[in-house]
Amino acid sequence: MAISAPVDLLDPDLYDGDPTDTYRWLRQNDPVHWDPVNQLWGISRHADIVAIERHPARWSSAAGTRPAMTYEQSTTSMIDTDNPRHAEQRAIVAHDFSRRAVAVAEAQVRLVVDELIDAFAARGSAELIGELAAPLPANVICTKLGFPRPMWDELREWGDLVNNLGDGFRFFTPEKMTALMSWHAYAPEVLFEKAAHPCGDLMSLLCEARLDGQPLPLDTLVSETLLLLVGGSDTTRSSIATAVWELSRRPDQWSHLCTDPAGRLPVAVEEIVRWTTPVVNMCRTATADTELHGRTIRAGQKVLLMYGSANRDEAVFDEPDTFDVTRSPNPHVAFGFGPHLCLGINLARMEIRVALERLMVRLPDLKVEPGFVPSYNHTAFVRGYEALPVVFTPSA
């Protein structure tokens, strides 16, 4: 494959299709690719992305982790800050996402999964995203945050709509802007209530927190809560749906996992996440002029860390374009790397594993509806299917 023009790295059409060939060409021919449309550098090799993530002093998050953000227009949530502030804000809620806390929560997540499966098991068919993959992580994170249950569906919808607004004006629509305004109208009401009557959930912890002796400003509380809401739902949904699609096309691998889901799924989850790479990319901003592969990245310019490309890098993975649930080791960067490693990594792994385990135990012949081919949501940020109808032998 040859590319004769600069690649628009935020073109949703690139990600609606299969970007694998474009990723490969960039890694092999232009690993530091200047994108004039979005005025940023695309970093496509695994080693370069890891090196950048390891050096936040040279590659800052403070100008925003999305392409259209700037130092002046960034948020004050943990994802858009550098250490020490990043570490201080992260520590406020980190305990709730520790391995120990996630292990304690697993039994409850298993109950949630079974309740969701109960609602469609007797039908013999389901739309898996709307009935399981989306509500599961959204329900879990909304519970952790402390949102009232009647709002969960609406909150999930708002999060879906606003998550790529940091990619530029071309993604602004009336529907997205309405969702953003709805969020900014609703979130402060809940936060004020939590501040007045804390009840141990994450929003209460954020409201009670003091950094440098001061409470977090309201704009920080609102952006931090939105980050947790969106981060806790989108990526897990995409991984569960992709797993079912890919395994449905590979019945030998589905059977392999079904014979010992508890023992084999932990390894499989890593391959599912590598293959899916739900968060396609993130940005960092150079704090000093830097030479990389013969290109000069100027201070103040953004680099786009192309996780989807890194996770198909031939220099790191044997047969990277093969989906293999037995792949090990699996040094993917789907959860990021370094100080900004995904806060919810333990929770996401557990939710994916439990969802697939319960599907395999309860609906062992589940497969995607014959003839259906999924399509992707129209975005260059969090990539996932729009729908996934499945069929199976009806079960109680």
Salt bridges, closest charged atoms under 4 A:
ASP8 OD2 - ARG170 NH1 3.02
ASP16 OD2 - HIS378 ND1 2.50
ASP21 OD1 - ARG24 NH1 2.76
ASP30 OD2 - HIS33 ND1 2.73
ASP30 OD1 - ARG295 NH2 3.20
ASP48 OD2 - HIS293 NE2 2.70
GLU53 OE1 - ARG284 NH2 2.83
ASP96 OD2 - LYS144 NZ 3.17
GLU106 OE2 - ARG110 NH2 2.52
GLU106 OE1 - ARG353 NH2 2.83
ASP114 OD1 - ARG358 NE 3.02
ASP114 OD1 - ARG362 NH1 3.13
ASP118 OD1 - ARG362 NH2 2.64
GLU131 OE2 - ARG123 NH2 2.75
ASP153 OD1 - ARG156 NH1 3.92
ASP160 OD1 - ARG237 NH2 3.05
ASP167 OD1 - ARG66 NE 2.77
ASP201 OD2 - LYS194 NZ 2.65
ASP212 OD2 - ARG85 NH1 3.84
ASP234 OD1 - ARG237 NH2 2.85
GLU246 OE1 - ARG249 NH1 3.04
GLU246 OE1 - ARG250 NH1 2.39
GLU270 OE1 - HIS332 NE2 2.74
GLU270 OE2 - ARG349 NE 2.79
GLU271 OE1 - ARG274 NE 2.79
GLU271 OE1 - ARG327 NE 2.97
ASP289 OD2 - ARG298 NH1 3.11
GLU314 OE2 - ARG24 NE 3.73
GLU314 OE2 - ARG27 NH2 2.97
ASP321 OD2 - ARG24 NH2 2.60
ASP321 OD1 - ARG312 NH1 3.28
GLU357 OE2 - ARG110 NH1 3.10
